[in-house]
Amino acid sequence: MGTCEALPNADCPGANLEDANLEDANLEDANLRGANLKRANLKAANLAGANLENADLADANLEDANLQGANLKDANLSGASLVDANLAGANLSGARLSGRTG
């Protein structure tokens, strides 16, 4: 797991958060560009306005997560669970959404 703390406005580009438990974390407006979040538990996390461009969220749990206005451009969401996630205003251009999403 990386050294980035789960705080609003966290600046953690490229962080290795594979398998991290970030359930209910407040990562509003965090910079997680290019971060490794494979299989991370982000259930009910607040990622509103977060920069997740090129992030690897393969098989991540994003159920009930707030991704409103988040930048998910070119993110890998393959196999991620997005059940009841709020994606209003999120940028999903180029994002990979194959496998489990709902």
N, C-alpha and C positions, 0 to 999 in steps of 0.2 A: 504494500500500500504506500502511496505517496506521502509527502510531508505537508500537503495542502490542508488547511483547516477548513471545516465547513462553516464559513462565515459569509454574510452578504459582501459583495464586491471582492471576493477572494480573487487573487491573480495567480492562476496555476496552469499556464499553458503547458501542454505536453506532460502533465502529471500522470503518474502511473497509479491509478486507483482501481486496478483490476480486482474484482471480488470484494470491493469495499462495501461496508454497510453504512449507507448514508440515508437510511430511512428517516423521514421527517426533517431532514437537514434543510437549513435556510441558505441556499446558494444563489439568492437573487442577484442578478447582474454580475455573476462570477465570470471570469475569463477562464474557460476550460477548453480553449481551442487546441485541437489535436490531442486531447487527453485520452488515455486508455481507461475506459470505464466498462470493459468487458465483464459481463455477469455481475455488475454492481447492483446493489439493492438501493434504488432511489425511490422506493414507494413513498408516496405522499410528500416528496421533496419539493421545495419551492425553488424552481429554476427559471422563474420569470425574468425575461430580459438577459438570460445567460448566453454567453458566446460558446457554442458547442460545435463550431465549424470544424469539419474534418475529425471530430471526435469518434472514437470507436465505442459504440454502445451496444455491440452485439450481445444478444441474450440478456440484456439488462432488464431489471424490473422497474418500469416507470409507471406502474399502476397508481392512479390518483395523483400523479405528479402535476405540478403547475408549470407548464412550459410556455405560458402566454408570452408572446413577443420574443421567444428565444430564437437564436440563430443556429439552425441545425443544417446549414448548407453543407452538402457533401459528407454529412455524418453517416456512419454505418449503424443502422438500426435493425439489421438482420436478426430475426428471432427475438427482438425485444417485445416485452409486453407493455402495451399502451392503453390498457383497459381503463376507461374513465379519466384518462389524462386530458388536461386542458391544453390544446394546441392552437388556441385562437391567436391569430396574428403571427404565428411562428413561421420562419423561413425554412421550408423543407426542400428547396431547389437542389437537385442532385443527390438528395438523401436516398440511401438504400433501405427499402422497407420490406424485404422478402422475409418469409417465414411468419412466425407468430407475432401478431400486432394487437389482437383483440381477444 
